[in-house]
Amino acid sequence: MVTSKTPGTKTKTMQIYLFKNIQVVNEGKTETKDVLINNGRIERIDNQIGINANAIEINGEGKHLLPGAIDDQVHFREPGLTHKANIYTESKAAVAGE
């Protein structure tokens, strides 16, 4: 677990995750890999990654991981319900990972 504090923001606790034996779908192929996620980003994809004492290990057998996949069914509420949100506010939320 990593704690991060940006000036003027709340303190965030970042987890380190290690997915073991997960089916990674990337660049037109599917391969069984280990994937290390650190600070919310993919840090390493390899055939085998040694156990990191700080990482939460997740058994990925029978599961698929699609790095960089996006939700193309997002609704920006335009035209119409812009009193709830609009392209600007929803884009900011997406960049923030919300």
ChimeraX attribute file (.defattr): number of C-alpha atoms within 10 A of each C-alpha:
attribute: neighborCount
match mode: 1-to-1
recipient: residues
	/A:1	13
	/A:2	11
	/A:3	10
	/A:4	13
	/A:5	10
	/A:6	8
	/A:7	7
	/A:8	6
	/A:9	8
	/A:10	9
	/A:11	11
	/A:12	11
	/A:13	11
	/A:14	13
	/A:15	16
	/A:16	20
	/A:17	21
	/A:18	25
	/A:19	22
	/A:20	22
	/A:21	22
	/A:22	20
	/A:23	21
	/A:24	20
	/A:25	16
	/A:26	13
	/A:27	8
	/A:28	5
	/A:29	8
	/A:30	14
	/A:31	13
	/A:32	20
	/A:33	20
	/A:34	22
	/A:35	25
	/A:36	23
	/A:37	17
	/A:38	17
	/A:39	15
	/A:40	12
	/A:41	11
	/A:42	15
	/A:43	11
	/A:44	12
	/A:45	15
	/A:46	12
	/A:47	11
	/A:48	12
	/A:49	16
	/A:50	9
	/A:51	12
	/A:52	12
	/A:53	8
	/A:54	12
	/A:55	16
	/A:56	15
	/A:57	15
	/A:58	14
	/A:59	12
	/A:60	19
	/A:61	13
	/A:62	9
	/A:63	12
	/A:64	15
	/A:65	17
	/A:66	12
	/A:67	12
	/A:68	8
	/A:69	9
	/A:70	8
	/A:71	7
	/A:72	6
	/A:73	6
	/A:74	9
	/A:75	11
	/A:76	17
	/A:77	14
	/A:78	11
	/A:79	8
	/A:80	10
	/A:81	10
	/A:82	12
	/A:83	8
	/A:84	10
	/A:85	15
	/A:86	17
	/A:87	14
	/A:88	9
	/A:89	12
	/A:90	17
	/A:91	14
	/A:92	12
	/A:93	11
	/A:94	10
	/A:95	8
	/A:96	8
	/A:97	8
	/A:98	8
